[in-house]
Amino acid sequence: MTLASIGTQLAEYLSTLIYVYTLLIVLYIVIQLLFSLGVRPPYSRATDIVMGFLRDVCEPFLRLFRRFLPSFGGIDFSPLLAIFTLEIVNSVIVRGLLNG
């Protein structure tokens, strides 16, 4: 196995990991939006488990951006900034691993 193929595989793995994390953030935000609109079963253990998982995974990263970016009129722009940052990191790391 050559060093170039290891770098390529590592770049693909990191790219996939960032993509999945981005999808988790989007899913968390969409579910939060639906719950705020009142679309929620009265009591659902499965929903609570899914939301607990998404909250535990997404909130620490989103909290970093909420510290610096206040909400504007009740609209939280921290997920957009978080996803934008993930995409920039993805492009820099993948480009660096493939070219370096």
mmCIF file as gemmi writes it, N, C-alpha and C atoms, coordinates in Angstrom:
data_model
loop_
_atom_site.group_PDB
_atom_site.id
_atom_site.type_symbol
_atom_site.label_atom_id
_atom_site.label_alt_id
_atom_site.label_comp_id
_atom_site.label_asym_id
_atom_site.label_entity_id
_atom_site.label_seq_id
_atom_site.pdbx_PDB_ins_code
_atom_site.Cartn_x
_atom_site.Cartn_y
_atom_site.Cartn_z
_atom_site.occupancy
_atom_site.B_iso_or_equiv
_atom_site.pdbx_formal_charge
_atom_site.auth_seq_id
_atom_site.auth_asym_id
_atom_site.pdbx_PDB_model_num
ATOM 1 N N . MET Axp A 1 ? 0.853 -1.171 0 1 0 ? 1 A 1
ATOM 2 C CA . MET Axp A 1 ? 0 0 0 1 0 ? 1 A 1
ATOM 3 C C . MET Axp A 1 ? 0.902 1.238 0 1 0 ? 1 A 1
ATOM 4 N N . THR Axp A 2 ? 0.679 2.12 -0.908 1 0 ? 2 A 1
ATOM 5 C CA . THR Axp A 2 ? 1.527 3.294 -1.022 1 0 ? 2 A 1
ATOM 6 C C . THR Axp A 2 ? 1.024 4.415 -0.134 1 0 ? 2 A 1
ATOM 7 N N . LEU Axp A 3 ? 1.907 5.364 0.073 1 0 ? 3 A 1
ATOM 8 C CA . LEU Axp A 3 ? 1.567 6.496 0.918 1 0 ? 3 A 1
ATOM 9 C C . LEU Axp A 3 ? 0.456 7.35 0.305 1 0 ? 3 A 1
ATOM 10 N N . ALA Axp A 4 ? 0.436 7.436 -1.028 1 0 ? 4 A 1
ATOM 11 C CA . ALA Axp A 4 ? -0.597 8.221 -1.712 1 0 ? 4 A 1
ATOM 12 C C . ALA Axp A 4 ? -1.978 7.607 -1.518 1 0 ? 4 A 1
ATOM 13 N N . SER Axp A 5 ? -2.051 6.272 -1.562 1 0 ? 5 A 1
ATOM 14 C CA . SER Axp A 5 ? -3.358 5.641 -1.387 1 0 ? 5 A 1
ATOM 15 C C . SER Axp A 5 ? -3.838 5.752 0.06 1 0 ? 5 A 1
ATOM 16 N N . ILE Axp A 6 ? -2.913 5.753 1.005 1 0 ? 6 A 1
ATOM 17 C CA . ILE Axp A 6 ? -3.306 5.95 2.403 1 0 ? 6 A 1
ATOM 18 C C . ILE Axp A 6 ? -3.848 7.362 2.588 1 0 ? 6 A 1
ATOM 19 N N . GLY Axp A 7 ? -3.19 8.341 1.991 1 0 ? 7 A 1
ATOM 20 C CA . GLY Axp A 7 ? -3.668 9.72 2.07 1 0 ? 7 A 1
ATOM 21 C C . GLY Axp A 7 ? -5.025 9.886 1.42 1 0 ? 7 A 1
ATOM 22 N N . THR Axp A 8 ? -5.226 9.208 0.29 1 0 ? 8 A 1
ATOM 23 C CA . THR Axp A 8 ? -6.507 9.28 -0.404 1 0 ? 8 A 1
ATOM 24 C C . THR Axp A 8 ? -7.619 8.652 0.44 1 0 ? 8 A 1
ATOM 25 N N . GLN Axp A 9 ? -7.327 7.508 1.032 1 0 ? 9 A 1
ATOM 26 C CA . GLN Axp A 9 ? -8.332 6.85 1.867 1 0 ? 9 A 1
ATOM 27 C C . GLN Axp A 9 ? -8.647 7.67 3.108 1 0 ? 9 A 1
ATOM 28 N N . LEU Axp A 10 ? -7.625 8.267 3.701 1 0 ? 10 A 1
ATOM 29 C CA . LEU Axp A 10 ? -7.844 9.11 4.871 1 0 ? 10 A 1
ATOM 30 C C . LEU Axp A 10 ? -8.658 10.344 4.504 1 0 ? 10 A 1
ATOM 31 N N . ALA Axp A 11 ? -8.381 10.932 3.346 1 0 ? 11 A 1
ATOM 32 C CA . ALA Axp A 11 ? -9.141 12.099 2.877 1 0 ? 11 A 1
ATOM 33 C C . ALA Axp A 11 ? -10.602 11.722 2.635 1 0 ? 11 A 1
ATOM 34 N N . GLU Axp A 12 ? -10.845 10.571 2.031 1 0 ? 12 A 1
ATOM 35 C CA . GLU Axp A 12 ? -12.216 10.119 1.794 1 0 ? 12 A 1
ATOM 36 C C . GLU Axp A 12 ? -12.937 9.849 3.112 1 0 ? 12 A 1
ATOM 37 N N . TYR Axp A 13 ? -12.24 9.252 4.073 1 0 ? 13 A 1
ATOM 38 C CA . TYR Axp A 13 ? -12.842 8.972 5.376 1 0 ? 13 A 1
ATOM 39 C C . TYR Axp A 13 ? -13.227 10.269 6.088 1 0 ? 13 A 1
ATOM 40 N N . LEU Axp A 14 ? -12.312 11.232 6.134 1 0 ? 14 A 1
ATOM 41 C CA . LEU Axp A 14 ? -12.599 12.5 6.791 1 0 ? 14 A 1
ATOM 42 C C . LEU Axp A 14 ? -13.714 13.262 6.076 1 0 ? 14 A 1
ATOM 43 N N . SER Axp A 15 ? -13.711 13.216 4.76 1 0 ? 15 A 1
ATOM 44 C CA . SER Axp A 15 ? -14.754 13.874 3.992 1 0 ? 15 A 1
ATOM 45 C C . SER Axp A 15 ? -16.117 13.257 4.303 1 0 ? 15 A 1
ATOM 46 N N . THR Axp A 16 ? -16.177 11.952 4.379 1 0 ? 16 A 1
ATOM 47 C CA . THR Axp A 16 ? -17.422 11.255 4.701 1 0 ? 16 A 1
ATOM 48 C C . THR Axp A 16 ? -17.867 11.565 6.127 1 0 ? 16 A 1
ATOM 49 N N . LEU Axp A 17 ? -16.917 11.602 7.05 1 0 ? 17 A 1
ATOM 50 C CA . LEU Axp A 17 ? -17.235 11.912 8.439 1 0 ? 17 A 1
ATOM 51 C C . LEU Axp A 17 ? -17.816 13.32 8.573 1 0 ? 17 A 1
ATOM 52 N N . ILE Axp A 18 ? -17.231 14.283 7.887 1 0 ? 18 A 1
ATOM 53 C CA . ILE Axp A 18 ? -17.744 15.655 7.921 1 0 ? 18 A 1
ATOM 54 C C . ILE Axp A 18 ? -19.107 15.732 7.259 1 0 ? 18 A 1
ATOM 55 N N . TYR Axp A 19 ? -19.322 14.984 6.185 1 0 ? 19 A 1
ATOM 56 C CA . TYR Axp A 19 ? -20.618 14.961 5.505 1 0 ? 19 A 1
ATOM 57 C C . TYR Axp A 19 ? -21.708 14.402 6.428 1 0 ? 19 A 1
ATOM 58 N N . VAL Axp A 20 ? -21.409 13.315 7.119 1 0 ? 20 A 1
ATOM 59 C CA . VAL Axp A 20 ? -22.387 12.709 8.029 1 0 ? 20 A 1
ATOM 60 C C . VAL Axp A 20 ? -22.696 13.661 9.186 1 0 ? 20 A 1
ATOM 61 N N . TYR Axp A 21 ? -21.676 14.318 9.711 1 0 ? 21 A 1
ATOM 62 C CA . TYR Axp A 21 ? -21.901 15.263 10.804 1 0 ? 21 A 1
ATOM 63 C C . TYR Axp A 21 ? -22.752 16.443 10.332 1 0 ? 21 A 1
ATOM 64 N N . THR Axp A 22 ? -22.526 16.897 9.113 1 0 ? 22 A 1
ATOM 65 C CA . THR Axp A 22 ? -23.34 17.964 8.545 1 0 ? 22 A 1
ATOM 66 C C . THR Axp A 22 ? -24.801 17.515 8.422 1 0 ? 22 A 1
ATOM 67 N N . LEU Axp A 23 ? -25.011 16.291 7.979 1 0 ? 23 A 1
ATOM 68 C CA . LEU Axp A 23 ? -26.383 15.768 7.89 1 0 ? 23 A 1
ATOM 69 C C . LEU Axp A 23 ? -27.04 15.674 9.265 1 0 ? 23 A 1
ATOM 70 N N . LEU Axp A 24 ? -26.272 15.29 10.276 1 0 ? 24 A 1
ATOM 71 C CA . LEU Axp A 24 ? -26.825 15.224 11.631 1 0 ? 24 A 1
ATOM 72 C C . LEU Axp A 24 ? -27.242 16.611 12.122 1 0 ? 24 A 1
ATOM 73 N N . ILE Axp A 25 ? -26.444 17.627 11.82 1 0 ? 25 A 1
ATOM 74 C CA . ILE Axp A 25 ? -26.805 18.991 12.215 1 0 ? 25 A 1
ATOM 75 C C . ILE Axp A 25 ? -28.079 19.429 11.508 1 0 ? 25 A 1
ATOM 76 N N . VAL Axp A 26 ? -28.174 19.151 10.214 1 0 ? 26 A 1
ATOM 77 C CA . VAL Axp A 26 ? -29.383 19.522 9.456 1 0 ? 26 A 1
ATOM 78 C C . VAL Axp A 26 ? -30.602 18.793 10.017 1 0 ? 26 A 1
ATOM 79 N N . LEU Axp A 27 ? -30.475 17.509 10.298 1 0 ? 27 A 1
ATOM 80 C CA . LEU Axp A 27 ? -31.582 16.738 10.863 1 0 ? 27 A 1
ATOM 81 C C . LEU Axp A 27 ? -31.993 17.293 12.228 1 0 ? 27 A 1
ATOM 82 N N . TYR Axp A 28 ? -31.03 17.648 13.052 1 0 ? 28 A 1
ATOM 83 C CA . TYR Axp A 28 ? -31.314 18.21 14.365 1 0 ? 28 A 1
ATOM 84 C C . TYR Axp A 28 ? -32.084 19.523 14.245 1 0 ? 28 A 1
ATOM 85 N N . ILE Axp A 29 ? -31.67 20.372 13.328 1 0 ? 29 A 1
ATOM 86 C CA . ILE Axp A 29 ? -32.326 21.663 13.153 1 0 ? 29 A 1
ATOM 87 C C . ILE Axp A 29 ? -33.744 21.485 12.604 1 0 ? 29 A 1
ATOM 88 N N . VAL Axp A 30 ? -33.92 20.574 11.652 1 0 ? 30 A 1
ATOM 89 C CA . VAL Axp A 30 ? -35.254 20.346 11.076 1 0 ? 30 A 1
ATOM 90 C C . VAL Axp A 30 ? -36.203 19.778 12.135 1 0 ? 30 A 1
ATOM 91 N N . ILE Axp A 31 ? -35.727 18.84 12.927 1 0 ? 31 A 1
ATOM 92 C CA . ILE Axp A 31 ? -36.588 18.27 13.969 1 0 ? 31 A 1
ATOM 93 C C . ILE Axp A 31 ? -36.916 19.322 15.025 1 0 ? 31 A 1
ATOM 94 N N . GLN Axp A 32 ? -35.926 20.146 15.395 1 0 ? 32 A 1
ATOM 95 C CA . GLN Axp A 32 ? -36.193 21.226 16.345 1 0 ? 32 A 1
ATOM 96 C C . GLN Axp A 32 ? -37.254 22.184 15.793 1 0 ? 32 A 1
ATOM 97 N N . LEU Axp A 33 ? -37.164 22.496 14.513 1 0 ? 33 A 1
ATOM 98 C CA . LEU Axp A 33 ? -38.136 23.386 13.877 1 0 ? 33 A 1
ATOM 99 C C . LEU Axp A 33 ? -39.531 22.77 13.886 1 0 ? 33 A 1
ATOM 100 N N . LEU Axp A 34 ? -39.616 21.496 13.553 1 0 ? 34 A 1
ATOM 101 C CA . LEU Axp A 34 ? -40.919 20.822 13.575 1 0 ? 34 A 1
ATOM 102 C C . LEU Axp A 34 ? -41.506 20.795 14.979 1 0 ? 34 A 1
ATOM 103 N N . PHE Axp A 35 ? -40.672 20.54 15.985 1 0 ? 35 A 1
ATOM 104 C CA . PHE Axp A 35 ? -41.159 20.523 17.364 1 0 ? 35 A 1
ATOM 105 C C . PHE Axp A 35 ? -41.624 21.904 17.794 1 0 ? 35 A 1
ATOM 106 N N . SER Axp A 36 ? -40.94 22.95 17.34 1 0 ? 36 A 1
ATOM 107 C CA . SER Axp A 36 ? -41.359 24.294 17.727 1 0 ? 36 A 1
ATOM 108 C C . SER Axp A 36 ? -42.673 24.683 17.057 1 0 ? 36 A 1
ATOM 109 N N . LEU Axp A 37 ? -42.992 24.05 15.926 1 0 ? 37 A 1
ATOM 110 C CA . LEU Axp A 37 ? -44.267 24.295 15.253 1 0 ? 37 A 1
ATOM 111 C C . LEU Axp A 37 ? -45.398 23.437 15.808 1 0 ? 37 A 1
ATOM 112 N N . GLY Axp A 38 ? -45.084 22.549 16.744 1 0 ? 38 A 1
ATOM 113 C CA . GLY Axp A 38 ? -46.103 21.748 17.393 1 0 ? 38 A 1
ATOM 114 C C . GLY Axp A 38 ? -46.303 20.374 16.795 1 0 ? 38 A 1
ATOM 115 N N . VAL Axp A 39 ? -45.444 19.965 15.892 1 0 ? 39 A 1
ATOM 116 C CA . VAL Axp A 39 ? -45.553 18.64 15.283 1 0 ? 39 A 1
ATOM 117 C C . VAL Axp A 39 ? -44.725 17.677 16.12 1 0 ? 39 A 1
ATOM 118 N N . ARG Axp A 40 ? -45.353 17.136 17.16 1 0 ? 40 A 1
ATOM 119 C CA . ARG Axp A 40 ? -44.656 16.207 18.038 1 0 ? 40 A 1
ATOM 120 C C . ARG Axp A 40 ? -45.667 15.25 18.637 1 0 ? 40 A 1
ATOM 121 N N . PRO Axp A 41 ? -45.341 13.981 18.641 1 0 ? 41 A 1
ATOM 122 C CA . PRO Axp A 41 ? -46.249 13.04 19.31 1 0 ? 41 A 1
ATOM 123 C C . PRO Axp A 41 ? -46.301 13.347 20.807 1 0 ? 41 A 1
ATOM 124 N N . PRO Axp A 42 ? -47.431 13.078 21.451 1 0 ? 42 A 1
ATOM 125 C CA . PRO Axp A 42 ? -47.578 13.429 22.868 1 0 ? 42 A 1
ATOM 126 C C . PRO Axp A 42 ? -46.465 12.84 23.736 1 0 ? 42 A 1
ATOM 127 N N . TYR Axp A 43 ? -46.179 11.575 23.574 1 0 ? 43 A 1
ATOM 128 C CA . TYR Axp A 43 ? -45.054 10.967 24.279 1 0 ? 43 A 1
ATOM 129 C C . TYR Axp A 43 ? -44.542 9.849 23.403 1 0 ? 43 A 1
ATOM 130 N N . SER Axp A 44 ? -43.333 9.958 23.023 1 0 ? 44 A 1
ATOM 131 C CA . SER Axp A 44 ? -42.735 8.921 22.197 1 0 ? 44 A 1
ATOM 132 C C . SER Axp A 44 ? -41.313 8.684 22.688 1 0 ? 44 A 1
ATOM 133 N N . ARG Axp A 45 ? -41.087 7.502 23.19 1 0 ? 45 A 1
ATOM 134 C CA . ARG Axp A 45 ? -39.749 7.166 23.706 1 0 ? 45 A 1
ATOM 135 C C . ARG Axp A 45 ? -38.714 7.197 22.59 1 0 ? 45 A 1
ATOM 136 N N . ALA Axp A 46 ? -39.092 6.737 21.394 1 0 ? 46 A 1
ATOM 137 C CA . ALA Axp A 46 ? -38.155 6.725 20.271 1 0 ? 46 A 1
ATOM 138 C C . ALA Axp A 46 ? -37.759 8.157 19.879 1 0 ? 46 A 1
ATOM 139 N N . THR Axp A 47 ? -38.722 9.057 19.872 1 0 ? 47 A 1
ATOM 140 C CA . THR Axp A 47 ? -38.432 10.454 19.549 1 0 ? 47 A 1
ATOM 141 C C . THR Axp A 47 ? -37.506 11.069 20.584 1 0 ? 47 A 1
ATOM 142 N N . ASP Axp A 48 ? -37.744 10.771 21.855 1 0 ? 48 A 1
ATOM 143 C CA . ASP Axp A 48 ? -36.882 11.291 22.908 1 0 ? 48 A 1
ATOM 144 C C . ASP Axp A 48 ? -35.459 10.749 22.794 1 0 ? 48 A 1
ATOM 145 N N . ILE Axp A 49 ? -35.33 9.489 22.411 1 0 ? 49 A 1
ATOM 146 C CA . ILE Axp A 49 ? -34.004 8.894 22.258 1 0 ? 49 A 1
ATOM 147 C C . ILE Axp A 49 ? -33.267 9.528 21.085 1 0 ? 49 A 1
ATOM 148 N N . VAL Axp A 50 ? -33.957 9.697 19.962 1 0 ? 50 A 1
ATOM 149 C CA . VAL Axp A 50 ? -33.34 10.31 18.785 1 0 ? 50 A 1
ATOM 150 C C . VAL Axp A 50 ? -32.936 11.752 19.083 1 0 ? 50 A 1
ATOM 151 N N . MET Axp A 51 ? -33.823 12.516 19.705 1 0 ? 51 A 1
ATOM 152 C CA . MET Axp A 51 ? -33.507 13.911 20.024 1 0 ? 51 A 1
ATOM 153 C C . MET Axp A 51 ? -32.39 14.007 21.053 1 0 ? 51 A 1
ATOM 154 N N . GLY Axp A 52 ? -32.352 13.099 21.997 1 0 ? 52 A 1
ATOM 155 C CA . GLY Axp A 52 ? -31.262 13.089 22.974 1 0 ? 52 A 1
ATOM 156 C C . GLY Axp A 52 ? -29.92 12.821 22.298 1 0 ? 52 A 1
ATOM 157 N N . PHE Axp A 53 ? -29.908 11.876 21.374 1 0 ? 53 A 1
ATOM 158 C CA . PHE Axp A 53 ? -28.676 11.579 20.635 1 0 ? 53 A 1
ATOM 159 C C . PHE Axp A 53 ? -28.241 12.781 19.807 1 0 ? 53 A 1
ATOM 160 N N . LEU Axp A 54 ? -29.174 13.364 19.049 1 0 ? 54 A 1
ATOM 161 C CA . LEU Axp A 54 ? -28.831 14.512 18.206 1 0 ? 54 A 1
ATOM 162 C C . LEU Axp A 54 ? -28.377 15.71 19.042 1 0 ? 54 A 1
ATOM 163 N N . ARG Axp A 55 ? -29.016 15.913 20.174 1 0 ? 55 A 1
ATOM 164 C CA . ARG Axp A 55 ? -28.633 17.018 21.057 1 0 ? 55 A 1
ATOM 165 C C . ARG Axp A 55 ? -27.221 16.793 21.604 1 0 ? 55 A 1
ATOM 166 N N . ASP Axp A 56 ? -26.936 15.574 22.032 1 0 ? 56 A 1
ATOM 167 C CA . ASP Axp A 56 ? -25.61 15.271 22.579 1 0 ? 56 A 1
ATOM 168 C C . ASP Axp A 56 ? -24.512 15.386 21.531 1 0 ? 56 A 1
ATOM 169 N N . VAL Axp A 57 ? -24.838 15.086 20.289 1 0 ? 57 A 1
ATOM 170 C CA . VAL Axp A 57 ? -23.841 15.122 19.225 1 0 ? 57 A 1
ATOM 171 C C . VAL Axp A 57 ? -23.665 16.523 18.652 1 0 ? 57 A 1
ATOM 172 N N . CYS Axp A 58 ? -24.744 17.248 18.469 1 0 ? 58 A 1
ATOM 173 C CA . CYS Axp A 58 ? -24.703 18.529 17.746 1 0 ? 58 A 1
ATOM 174 C C . CYS Axp A 58 ? -24.502 19.747 18.637 1 0 ? 58 A 1
ATOM 175 N N . GLU Axp A 59 ? -25.072 19.76 19.802 1 0 ? 59 A 1
ATOM 176 C CA . GLU Axp A 59 ? -25.047 20.962 20.642 1 0 ? 59 A 1
ATOM 177 C C . GLU Axp A 59 ? -23.647 21.43 21.031 1 0 ? 59 A 1
ATOM 178 N N . PRO Axp A 60 ? -22.717 20.55 21.397 1 0 ? 60 A 1
ATOM 179 C CA . PRO Axp A 60 ? -21.39 21.075 21.754 1 0 ? 60 A 1
ATOM 180 C C . PRO Axp A 60 ? -20.726 21.86 20.611 1 0 ? 60 A 1
ATOM 181 N N . PHE Axp A 61 ? -20.875 21.397 19.387 1 0 ? 61 A 1
ATOM 182 C CA . PHE Axp A 61 ? -20.288 22.097 18.248 1 0 ? 61 A 1
ATOM 183 C C . PHE Axp A 61 ? -21.045 23.386 17.947 1 0 ? 61 A 1
ATOM 184 N N . LEU Axp A 62 ? -22.37 23.345 18.008 1 0 ? 62 A 1
ATOM 185 C CA . LEU Axp A 62 ? -23.169 24.542 17.736 1 0 ? 62 A 1
ATOM 186 C C . LEU Axp A 62 ? -22.98 25.599 18.823 1 0 ? 62 A 1
ATOM 187 N N . ARG Axp A 63 ? -22.728 25.158 20.045 1 0 ? 63 A 1
ATOM 188 C CA . ARG Axp A 63 ? -22.529 26.09 21.152 1 0 ? 63 A 1
ATOM 189 C C . ARG Axp A 63 ? -21.295 26.968 20.935 1 0 ? 63 A 1
ATOM 190 N N . LEU Axp A 64 ? -20.286 26.43 20.257 1 0 ? 64 A 1
ATOM 191 C CA . LEU Axp A 64 ? -19.1 27.228 19.932 1 0 ? 64 A 1
ATOM 192 C C . LEU Axp A 64 ? -19.47 28.459 19.118 1 0 ? 64 A 1
ATOM 193 N N . PHE Axp A 65 ? -20.378 28.295 18.174 1 0 ? 65 A 1
ATOM 194 C CA . PHE Axp A 65 ? -20.773 29.401 17.307 1 0 ? 65 A 1
ATOM 195 C C . PHE Axp A 65 ? -21.807 30.309 17.961 1 0 ? 65 A 1
ATOM 196 N N . ARG Axp A 66 ? -22.609 29.766 18.854 1 0 ? 66 A 1
ATOM 197 C CA . ARG Axp A 66 ? -23.612 30.584 19.536 1 0 ? 66 A 1
ATOM 198 C C . ARG Axp A 66 ? -22.966 31.572 20.503 1 0 ? 66 A 1
ATOM 199 N N . ARG Axp A 67 ? -21.765 31.243 20.979 1 0 ? 67 A 1
ATOM 200 C CA . ARG Axp A 67 ? -21.055 32.169 21.854 1 0 ? 67 A 1
ATOM 201 C C . ARG Axp A 67 ? -20.684 33.453 21.131 1 0 ? 67 A 1
ATOM 202 N N . PHE Axp A 68 ? -20.324 33.329 19.861 1 0 ? 68 A 1
ATOM 203 C CA . PHE Axp A 68 ? -19.848 34.475 19.095 1 0 ? 68 A 1
ATOM 204 C C . PHE Axp A 68 ? -20.928 35.12 18.237 1 0 ? 68 A 1
ATOM 205 N N . LEU Axp A 69 ? -21.973 34.378 17.923 1 0 ? 69 A 1
ATOM 206 C CA . LEU Axp A 69 ? -23.004 34.871 17.018 1 0 ? 69 A 1
ATOM 207 C C . LEU Axp A 69 ? -24.352 34.872 17.734 1 0 ? 69 A 1
ATOM 208 N N . PRO Axp A 70 ? -24.828 36.029 18.159 1 0 ? 70 A 1
ATOM 209 C CA . PRO Axp A 70 ? -26.118 36.058 18.854 1 0 ? 70 A 1
ATOM 210 C C . PRO Axp A 70 ? -27.261 35.807 17.874 1 0 ? 70 A 1
ATOM 211 N N . SER Axp A 71 ? -28.404 35.414 18.426 1 0 ? 71 A 1
ATOM 212 C CA . SER Axp A 71 ? -29.569 35.21 17.563 1 0 ? 71 A 1
ATOM 213 C C . SER Axp A 71 ? -30.162 36.566 17.191 1 0 ? 71 A 1
ATOM 214 N N . PHE Axp A 72 ? -30.648 36.648 15.978 1 0 ? 72 A 1
ATOM 215 C CA . PHE Axp A 72 ? -31.222 37.885 15.464 1 0 ? 72 A 1
ATOM 216 C C . PHE Axp A 72 ? -32.729 37.724 15.355 1 0 ? 72 A 1
ATOM 217 N N . GLY Axp A 73 ? -33.45 38.323 16.269 1 0 ? 73 A 1
ATOM 218 C CA . GLY Axp A 73 ? -34.905 38.269 16.229 1 0 ? 73 A 1
ATOM 219 C C . GLY Axp A 73 ? -35.455 36.858 16.373 1 0 ? 73 A 1
ATOM 220 N N . GLY Axp A 74 ? -34.812 36.047 17.171 1 0 ? 74 A 1
ATOM 221 C CA . GLY Axp A 74 ? -35.271 34.678 17.37 1 0 ? 74 A 1
ATOM 222 C C . GLY Axp A 74 ? -34.783 33.693 16.336 1 0 ? 74 A 1
ATOM 223 N N . ILE Axp A 75 ? -34.001 34.147 15.369 1 0 ? 75 A 1
ATOM 224 C CA . ILE Axp A 75 ? -33.456 33.257 14.342 1 0 ? 75 A 1
ATOM 225 C C . ILE Axp A 75 ? -32.012 32.942 14.703 1 0 ? 75 A 1
ATOM 226 N N . ASP Axp A 76 ? -31.698 31.672 14.745 1 0 ? 76 A 1
ATOM 227 C CA . ASP Axp A 76 ? -30.363 31.214 15.12 1 0 ? 76 A 1
ATOM 228 C C . ASP Axp A 76 ? -29.566 30.907 13.851 1 0 ? 76 A 1
ATOM 229 N N . PHE Axp A 77 ? -28.542 31.68 13.605 1 0 ? 77 A 1
ATOM 230 C CA . PHE Axp A 77 ? -27.708 31.479 12.424 1 0 ? 77 A 1
ATOM 231 C C . PHE Axp A 77 ? -26.481 30.606 12.699 1 0 ? 77 A 1
ATOM 232 N N . SER Axp A 78 ? -26.332 30.123 13.919 1 0 ? 78 A 1
ATOM 233 C CA . SER Axp A 78 ? -25.157 29.321 14.251 1 0 ? 78 A 1
ATOM 234 C C . SER Axp A 78 ? -25.083 28.013 13.458 1 0 ? 78 A 1
ATOM 235 N N . PRO Axp A 79 ? -26.196 27.322 13.137 1 0 ? 79 A 1
ATOM 236 C CA . PRO Axp A 79 ? -26.067 26.122 12.316 1 0 ? 79 A 1
ATOM 237 C C . PRO Axp A 79 ? -25.54 26.417 10.91 1 0 ? 79 A 1
ATOM 238 N N . LEU Axp A 80 ? -25.945 27.544 10.338 1 0 ? 80 A 1
ATOM 239 C CA . LEU Axp A 80 ? -25.429 27.895 9.013 1 0 ? 80 A 1
ATOM 240 C C . LEU Axp A 80 ? -23.938 28.151 9.064 1 0 ? 80 A 1
ATOM 241 N N . LEU Axp A 81 ? -23.5 28.87 10.083 1 0 ? 81 A 1
ATOM 242 C CA . LEU Axp A 81 ? -22.075 29.142 10.229 1 0 ? 81 A 1
ATOM 243 C C . LEU Axp A 81 ? -21.299 27.858 10.52 1 0 ? 81 A 1
ATOM 244 N N . ALA Axp A 82 ? -21.892 26.963 11.305 1 0 ? 82 A 1
ATOM 245 C CA . ALA Axp A 82 ? -21.24 25.69 11.617 1 0 ? 82 A 1
ATOM 246 C C . ALA Axp A 82 ? -21.076 24.834 10.365 1 0 ? 82 A 1
ATOM 247 N N . ILE Axp A 83 ? -22.12 24.756 9.555 1 0 ? 83 A 1
ATOM 248 C CA . ILE Axp A 83 ? -22.048 23.959 8.327 1 0 ? 83 A 1
ATOM 249 C C . ILE Axp A 83 ? -21.065 24.587 7.347 1 0 ? 83 A 1
ATOM 250 N N . PHE Axp A 84 ? -21.076 25.897 7.253 1 0 ? 84 A 1
ATOM 251 C CA . PHE Axp A 84 ? -20.131 26.596 6.376 1 0 ? 84 A 1
ATOM 252 C C . PHE Axp A 84 ? -18.689 26.327 6.823 1 0 ? 84 A 1
ATOM 253 N N . THR Axp A 85 ? -18.45 26.354 8.128 1 0 ? 85 A 1
ATOM 254 C CA . THR Axp A 85 ? -17.126 26.064 8.665 1 0 ? 85 A 1
ATOM 255 C C . THR Axp A 85 ? -16.721 24.624 8.386 1 0 ? 85 A 1
ATOM 256 N N . LEU Axp A 86 ? -17.647 23.696 8.543 1 0 ? 86 A 1
ATOM 257 C CA . LEU Axp A 86 ? -17.345 22.295 8.243 1 0 ? 86 A 1
ATOM 258 C C . LEU Axp A 86 ? -16.966 22.108 6.776 1 0 ? 86 A 1
ATOM 259 N N . GLU Axp A 87 ? -17.663 22.793 5.89 1 0 ? 87 A 1
ATOM 260 C CA . GLU Axp A 87 ? -17.349 22.677 4.465 1 0 ? 87 A 1
ATOM 261 C C . GLU Axp A 87 ? -15.977 23.269 4.137 1 0 ? 87 A 1
ATOM 262 N N . ILE Axp A 88 ? -15.629 24.368 4.781 1 0 ? 88 A 1
ATOM 263 C CA . ILE Axp A 88 ? -14.303 24.949 4.566 1 0 ? 88 A 1
ATOM 264 C C . ILE Axp A 88 ? -13.219 24.008 5.086 1 0 ? 88 A 1
ATOM 265 N N . VAL Axp A 89 ? -13.416 23.472 6.284 1 0 ? 89 A 1
ATOM 266 C CA . VAL Axp A 89 ? -12.45 22.532 6.848 1 0 ? 89 A 1
ATOM 267 C C . VAL Axp A 89 ? -12.344 21.294 5.965 1 0 ? 89 A 1
ATOM 268 N N . ASN Axp A 90 ? -13.464 20.835 5.455 1 0 ? 90 A 1
ATOM 269 C CA . ASN Axp A 90 ? -13.471 19.67 4.569 1 0 ? 90 A 1
ATOM 270 C C . ASN Axp A 90 ? -12.632 19.936 3.328 1 0 ? 90 A 1
ATOM 271 N N . SER Axp A 91 ? -12.848 21.066 2.708 1 0 ? 91 A 1
ATOM 272 C CA . SER Axp A 91 ? -12.107 21.346 1.478 1 0 ? 91 A 1
ATOM 273 C C . SER Axp A 91 ? -10.622 21.545 1.755 1 0 ? 91 A 1
ATOM 274 N N . VAL Axp A 92 ? -10.266 22.196 2.854 1 0 ? 92 A 1
ATOM 275 C CA . VAL Axp A 92 ? -8.853 22.422 3.179 1 0 ? 92 A 1
ATOM 276 C C . VAL Axp A 92 ? -8.159 21.114 3.526 1 0 ? 92 A 1
ATOM 277 N N . ILE Axp A 93 ? -8.775 20.29 4.359 1 0 ? 93 A 1
ATOM 278 C CA . ILE Axp A 93 ? -8.14 19.043 4.786 1 0 ? 93 A 1
ATOM 279 C C . ILE Axp A 93 ? -8.034 18.07 3.623 1 0 ? 93 A 1
ATOM 280 N N . VAL Axp A 94 ? -9.107 17.903 2.876 1 0 ? 94 A 1
ATOM 281 C CA . VAL Axp A 94 ? -9.086 16.948 1.772 1 0 ? 94 A 1
ATOM 282 C C . VAL Axp A 94 ? -8.063 17.391 0.718 1 0 ? 94 A 1
ATOM 283 N N . ARG Axp A 95 ? -8.062 18.667 0.399 1 0 ? 95 A 1
ATOM 284 C CA . ARG Axp A 95 ? -7.092 19.185 -0.574 1 0 ? 95 A 1
ATOM 285 C C . ARG Axp A 95 ? -5.673 19 -0.055 1 0 ? 95 A 1
ATOM 286 N N . GLY Axp A 96 ? -5.477 19.239 1.232 1 0 ? 96 A 1
ATOM 287 C CA . GLY Axp A 96 ? -4.148 19.085 1.832 1 0 ? 96 A 1
ATOM 288 C C . GLY Axp A 96 ? -3.686 17.647 1.847 1 0 ? 96 A 1
ATOM 289 N N . LEU Axp A 97 ? -4.59 16.712 2.121 1 0 ? 97 A 1
ATOM 290 C CA . LEU Axp A 97 ? -4.204 15.303 2.137 1 0 ? 97 A 1
ATOM 291 C C . LEU Axp A 97 ? -3.973 14.757 0.734 1 0 ? 97 A 1
ATOM 292 N N . LEU Axp A 98 ? -4.757 15.226 -0.214 1 0 ? 98 A 1
ATOM 293 C CA . LEU Axp A 98 ? -4.603 14.728 -1.584 1 0 ? 98 A 1
ATOM 294 C C . LEU Axp A 98 ? -3.379 15.314 -2.258 1 0 ? 98 A 1
ATOM 295 N N . ASN Axp A 99 ? -3.072 16.57 -1.983 1 0 ? 99 A 1
ATOM 296 C CA . ASN Axp A 99 ? -1.932 17.211 -2.642 1 0 ? 99 A 1
ATOM 297 C C . ASN Axp A 99 ? -0.648 17.116 -1.848 1 0 ? 99 A 1
ATOM 298 N N . GLY Axp A 100 ? -0.77 16.895 -0.538 1 0 ? 100 A 1
ATOM 299 C CA . GLY Axp A 100 ? 0.427 16.905 0.304 1 0 ? 100 A 1
ATOM 300 C C . GLY Axp A 100 ? 0.996 15.563 0.428 1 0 ? 100 A 1
